[in-house]
Amino acid sequence: MKYFAVFLSMLNQEKSKEYREQHLHYLDQKRREGKIFANGRFVDGTGGLVIYQADSFAEVEQIAKQDPYIVHGARNFEIHEWEMVSNAVLSSMNGRTD
């Protein structure tokens, strides 16, 4: 299994707002399928990032092209294979109060 960073750069803020729920639903579906390692928006409003887990670049490209943000022209995408190096211990953000 390989990791791929997919940058979702903003093309149209209005379309991004309009299709946000569909995009999040799509990501939830892919997460349940075991295809997403992590995701989140950039706080400066320029877009977001999804780290996919897949066997190939072609697989991730197909997944990214089906994201409602891409289908409806709200965002553009750029894919890079990512070689993760980390000693970090990740914990759940649920219930965080800070």
KEVEXRO-115355 format. One record per residue (C-alpha): residue number from 1; x, y, z; residue in one letter. Coordinates in steps of 0.1 Angstrom, whole numbers, padded with zeros to 4 digits. Example, Ala and Ser with C-alpha at 12.3 -4.5 7.8 and 13.67 -1.06 7.14 Angstrom:
! KEVEXRO-115355
<segu><nr>1</nr><px>0123</px><py>-0045</py><pz>0078</pz><rest>A</rest></segu>
<segu><nr>2</nr><px>0137</px><py>-0011</py><pz>0071</pz><rest>S</rest></segu>
! end
This chain:
! KEVEXRO-115355
<segu><nr>1</nr><px>0000</px><py>0000</py><pz>0000</pz><rest>M</rest></segu>
<segu><nr>2</nr><px>0013</px><py>0035</py><pz>-0009</pz><rest>K</rest></segu>
<segu><nr>3</nr><px>0003</px><py>0069</py><pz>0003</pz><rest>Y</rest></segu>
<segu><nr>4</nr><px>-0007</px><py>0098</py><pz>-0020</pz><rest>F</rest></segu>
<segu><nr>5</nr><px>-0011</px><py>0134</py><pz>-0011</pz><rest>A</rest></segu>
<segu><nr>6</nr><px>-0039</px><py>0151</py><pz>-0030</pz><rest>V</rest></segu>
<segu><nr>7</nr><px>-0040</px><py>0189</py><pz>-0029</pz><rest>F</rest></segu>
<segu><nr>8</nr><px>-0074</px><py>0203</py><pz>-0035</pz><rest>L</rest></segu>
<segu><nr>9</nr><px>-0068</px><py>0239</py><pz>-0045</pz><rest>S</rest></segu>
<segu><nr>10</nr><px>-0097</px><py>0263</py><pz>-0045</pz><rest>M</rest></segu>
<segu><nr>11</nr><px>-0112</px><py>0273</py><pz>-0079</pz><rest>L</rest></segu>
<segu><nr>12</nr><px>-0146</px><py>0286</py><pz>-0069</pz><rest>N</rest></segu>
<segu><nr>13</nr><px>-0155</px><py>0294</py><pz>-0033</pz><rest>Q</rest></segu>
<segu><nr>14</nr><px>-0193</px><py>0295</py><pz>-0040</pz><rest>E</rest></segu>
<segu><nr>15</nr><px>-0192</px><py>0261</py><pz>-0056</pz><rest>K</rest></segu>
<segu><nr>16</nr><px>-0170</px><py>0248</py><pz>-0028</pz><rest>S</rest></segu>
<segu><nr>17</nr><px>-0197</px><py>0259</py><pz>-0003</pz><rest>K</rest></segu>
<segu><nr>18</nr><px>-0225</px><py>0244</py><pz>-0024</pz><rest>E</rest></segu>
<segu><nr>19</nr><px>-0208</px><py>0210</py><pz>-0028</pz><rest>Y</rest></segu>
<segu><nr>20</nr><px>-0192</px><py>0208</py><pz>0007</pz><rest>R</rest></segu>
<segu><nr>21</nr><px>-0217</px><py>0183</py><pz>0021</pz><rest>E</rest></segu>
<segu><nr>22</nr><px>-0214</px><py>0160</py><pz>-0010</pz><rest>Q</rest></segu>
<segu><nr>23</nr><px>-0176</px><py>0162</py><pz>-0007</pz><rest>H</rest></segu>
<segu><nr>24</nr><px>-0176</px><py>0153</py><pz>0030</pz><rest>L</rest></segu>
<segu><nr>25</nr><px>-0200</px><py>0124</py><pz>0023</pz><rest>H</rest></segu>
<segu><nr>26</nr><px>-0177</px><py>0112</py><pz>-0005</pz><rest>Y</rest></segu>
<segu><nr>27</nr><px>-0147</px><py>0113</py><pz>0019</pz><rest>L</rest></segu>
<segu><nr>28</nr><px>-0166</px><py>0094</py><pz>0046</pz><rest>D</rest></segu>
<segu><nr>29</nr><px>-0174</px><py>0067</py><pz>0020</pz><rest>Q</rest></segu>
<segu><nr>30</nr><px>-0138</px><py>0065</py><pz>0010</pz><rest>K</rest></segu>
<segu><nr>31</nr><px>-0127</px><py>0064</py><pz>0047</pz><rest>R</rest></segu>
<segu><nr>32</nr><px>-0150</px><py>0035</py><pz>0053</pz><rest>R</rest></segu>
<segu><nr>33</nr><px>-0134</px><py>0017</py><pz>0023</pz><rest>E</rest></segu>
<segu><nr>34</nr><px>-0100</px><py>0022</py><pz>0039</pz><rest>G</rest></segu>
<segu><nr>35</nr><px>-0088</px><py>0046</py><pz>0013</pz><rest>K</rest></segu>
<segu><nr>36</nr><px>-0081</px><py>0077</py><pz>0034</pz><rest>I</rest></segu>
<segu><nr>37</nr><px>-0053</px><py>0081</py><pz>0059</pz><rest>F</rest></segu>
<segu><nr>38</nr><px>-0060</px><py>0117</py><pz>0068</pz><rest>A</rest></segu>
<segu><nr>39</nr><px>-0077</px><py>0148</py><pz>0054</pz><rest>N</rest></segu>
<segu><nr>40</nr><px>-0084</px><py>0184</py><pz>0063</pz><rest>G</rest></segu>
<segu><nr>41</nr><px>-0089</px><py>0220</py><pz>0050</pz><rest>R</rest></segu>
<segu><nr>42</nr><px>-0063</px><py>0247</py><pz>0049</pz><rest>F</rest></segu>
<segu><nr>43</nr><px>-0072</px><py>0274</py><pz>0074</pz><rest>V</rest></segu>
<segu><nr>44</nr><px>-0063</px><py>0301</py><pz>0050</pz><rest>D</rest></segu>
<segu><nr>45</nr><px>-0091</px><py>0291</py><pz>0027</pz><rest>G</rest></segu>
<segu><nr>46</nr><px>-0070</px><py>0280</py><pz>-0002</pz><rest>T</rest></segu>
<segu><nr>47</nr><px>-0082</px><py>0245</py><pz>-0003</pz><rest>G</rest></segu>
<segu><nr>48</nr><px>-0074</px><py>0212</py><pz>0015</pz><rest>G</rest></segu>
<segu><nr>49</nr><px>-0054</px><py>0180</py><pz>0015</pz><rest>L</rest></segu>
<segu><nr>50</nr><px>-0064</px><py>0143</py><pz>0014</pz><rest>V</rest></segu>
<segu><nr>51</nr><px>-0039</px><py>0116</py><pz>0020</pz><rest>I</rest></segu>
<segu><nr>52</nr><px>-0051</px><py>0085</py><pz>0002</pz><rest>Y</rest></segu>
<segu><nr>53</nr><px>-0039</px><py>0049</py><pz>0007</pz><rest>Q</rest></segu>
<segu><nr>54</nr><px>-0039</px><py>0030</py><pz>-0026</pz><rest>A</rest></segu>
<segu><nr>55</nr><px>-0019</px><py>0006</py><pz>-0047</pz><rest>D</rest></segu>
<segu><nr>56</nr><px>-0013</px><py>0030</py><pz>-0076</pz><rest>S</rest></segu>
<segu><nr>57</nr><px>-0013</px><py>0066</py><pz>-0088</pz><rest>F</rest></segu>
<segu><nr>58</nr><px>-0040</px><py>0056</py><pz>-0114</pz><rest>A</rest></segu>
<segu><nr>59</nr><px>-0063</px><py>0044</py><pz>-0086</pz><rest>E</rest></segu>
<segu><nr>60</nr><px>-0059</px><py>0076</py><pz>-0067</pz><rest>V</rest></segu>
<segu><nr>61</nr><px>-0065</px><py>0097</py><pz>-0098</pz><rest>E</rest></segu>
<segu><nr>62</nr><px>-0097</px><py>0079</py><pz>-0105</pz><rest>Q</rest></segu>
<segu><nr>63</nr><px>-0109</px><py>0084</py><pz>-0069</pz><rest>I</rest></segu>
<segu><nr>64</nr><px>-0099</px><py>0121</py><pz>-0070</pz><rest>A</rest></segu>
<segu><nr>65</nr><px>-0118</px><py>0127</py><pz>-0102</pz><rest>K</rest></segu>
<segu><nr>66</nr><px>-0150</px><py>0113</py><pz>-0086</pz><rest>Q</rest></segu>
<segu><nr>67</nr><px>-0149</px><py>0138</py><pz>-0057</pz><rest>D</rest></segu>
<segu><nr>68</nr><px>-0179</px><py>0161</py><pz>-0060</pz><rest>P</rest></segu>
<segu><nr>69</nr><px>-0155</px><py>0191</py><pz>-0057</pz><rest>Y</rest></segu>
<segu><nr>70</nr><px>-0137</px><py>0181</py><pz>-0088</pz><rest>I</rest></segu>
<segu><nr>71</nr><px>-0168</px><py>0169</py><pz>-0107</pz><rest>V</rest></segu>
<segu><nr>72</nr><px>-0185</px><py>0203</py><pz>-0102</pz><rest>H</rest></segu>
<segu><nr>73</nr><px>-0154</px><py>0225</py><pz>-0107</pz><rest>G</rest></segu>
<segu><nr>74</nr><px>-0151</px><py>0238</py><pz>-0072</pz><rest>A</rest></segu>
<segu><nr>75</nr><px>-0116</px><py>0226</py><pz>-0068</pz><rest>R</rest></segu>
<segu><nr>76</nr><px>-0086</px><py>0215</py><pz>-0088</pz><rest>N</rest></segu>
<segu><nr>77</nr><px>-0064</px><py>0186</py><pz>-0077</pz><rest>F</rest></segu>
<segu><nr>78</nr><px>-0027</px><py>0177</py><pz>-0077</pz><rest>E</rest></segu>
<segu><nr>79</nr><px>-0015</px><py>0143</py><pz>-0067</pz><rest>I</rest></segu>
<segu><nr>80</nr><px>0019</px><py>0134</py><pz>-0053</pz><rest>H</rest></segu>
<segu><nr>81</nr><px>0031</px><py>0100</py><pz>-0040</pz><rest>E</rest></segu>
<segu><nr>82</nr><px>0041</px><py>0105</py><pz>-0004</pz><rest>W</rest></segu>
<segu><nr>83</nr><px>0067</px><py>0086</py><pz>0015</pz><rest>E</rest></segu>
<segu><nr>84</nr><px>0056</px><py>0090</py><pz>0051</pz><rest>M</rest></segu>
<segu><nr>85</nr><px>0083</px><py>0091</py><pz>0078</pz><rest>V</rest></segu>
<segu><nr>86</nr><px>0070</px><py>0095</py><pz>0113</pz><rest>S</rest></segu>
<segu><nr>87</nr><px>0076</px><py>0085</py><pz>0149</pz><rest>N</rest></segu>
<segu><nr>88</nr><px>0045</px><py>0104</py><pz>0160</pz><rest>A</rest></segu>
<segu><nr>89</nr><px>0018</px><py>0088</py><pz>0181</pz><rest>V</rest></segu>
<segu><nr>90</nr><px>-0015</px><py>0099</py><pz>0168</pz><rest>L</rest></segu>
<segu><nr>91</nr><px>-0045</px><py>0101</py><pz>0191</pz><rest>S</rest></segu>
<segu><nr>92</nr><px>-0081</px><py>0108</py><pz>0185</pz><rest>S</rest></segu>
<segu><nr>93</nr><px>-0092</px><py>0145</py><pz>0183</pz><rest>M</rest></segu>
<segu><nr>94</nr><px>-0127</px><py>0136</py><pz>0195</pz><rest>N</rest></segu>
<segu><nr>95</nr><px>-0135</px><py>0152</py><pz>0228</pz><rest>G</rest></segu>
<segu><nr>96</nr><px>-0106</px><py>0176</py><pz>0226</pz><rest>R</rest></segu>
<segu><nr>97</nr><px>-0113</px><py>0208</py><pz>0246</pz><rest>T</rest></segu>
<segu><nr>98</nr><px>-0083</px><py>0231</py><pz>0238</pz><rest>D</rest></segu>
! end
